[in-house]
Amino acid sequence: MTQDNYITDYYKQKCRDLPESVDPVSDLLQELDTATIEMLNLGGSPVKVKHAFEAVLNHPLSTWREETLNYRQRQLHYK
């Protein structure tokens, strides 16, 4: 049994809704997180963070709004 089948079966057994698909910009969010961590802890470039932030917002499948992404940044990295 594959991992995906195991998870699907688990959700069905618990009578829960199946998890939605992965955010289409999850890779871009990871790049944004990495750029932010590097900037805050390793002397990374704020320009790189800005470009990564804009890449998430400008992706055609992105549902992120600037305010929401700013909030996510503050909660994950600046708290």
C-alpha positions in Angstrom: 0.0 0.0 0.0 1.4 3.4 -1.0 1.5 6.3 1.4 -1.2 8.1 -0.6 -3.6 5.1 -0.4 -2.9 4.8 3.4 -3.8 8.4 4.0 -6.9 8.2 1.8 -8.1 5.0 3.5 -7.5 6.6 6.9 -9.7 9.6 6.0 -12.4 7.3 4.7 -12.4 5.2 7.9 -12.7 8.3 10.0 -15.5 9.6 7.7 -13.6 12.8 7.1 -13.3 14.9 4.0 -10.3 14.1 1.9 -7.6 16.7 2.1 -7.5 19.2 -0.7 -4.8 19.2 -3.2 -1.5 20.9 -2.4 -1.3 24.7 -2.9 0.0 25.3 -6.5 2.5 27.8 -5.1 3.8 25.7 -2.3 7.3 25.6 -3.9 7.3 29.4 -4.2 6.2 29.7 -0.5 9.1 27.4 0.4 11.5 29.7 -1.5 10.0 32.7 0.2 10.5 31.1 3.6 14.1 30.1 2.8 14.9 33.6 1.5 13.4 35.2 4.7 15.3 32.8 7.0 18.5 33.5 5.2 17.9 37.3 5.4 17.1 37.2 9.1 19.8 34.8 10.2 22.5 34.6 7.6 22.8 38.0 6.1 20.8 37.2 3.0 19.4 39.7 0.6 16.1 41.6 1.3 15.8 41.9 -2.5 15.7 38.2 -2.8 12.8 38.1 -0.2 11.0 40.8 -2.2 11.3 38.9 -5.4 10.2 35.6 -3.8 7.2 37.5 -2.2 6.2 38.9 -5.6 6.6 35.5 -7.3 4.0 34.1 -5.0 1.6 36.9 -5.6 2.1 37.0 -9.4 1.8 33.3 -10.0 -1.3 32.7 -12.2 -2.7 30.0 -9.9 -2.0 31.8 -6.7 -4.9 32.7 -4.4 -2.7 34.6 -2.0 -3.5 38.3 -1.4 -0.7 40.7 -0.4 -2.3 41.3 3.1 -2.6 37.6 3.8 0.9 36.8 2.6 2.2 39.7 4.8 0.4 38.3 7.8 1.8 34.8 7.1 5.3 36.3 6.9 4.9 38.1 10.2 3.5 35.1 12.0 6.1 32.7 10.8 9.2 34.8 10.8 8.8 38.0 12.8 7.0 36.9 15.9 
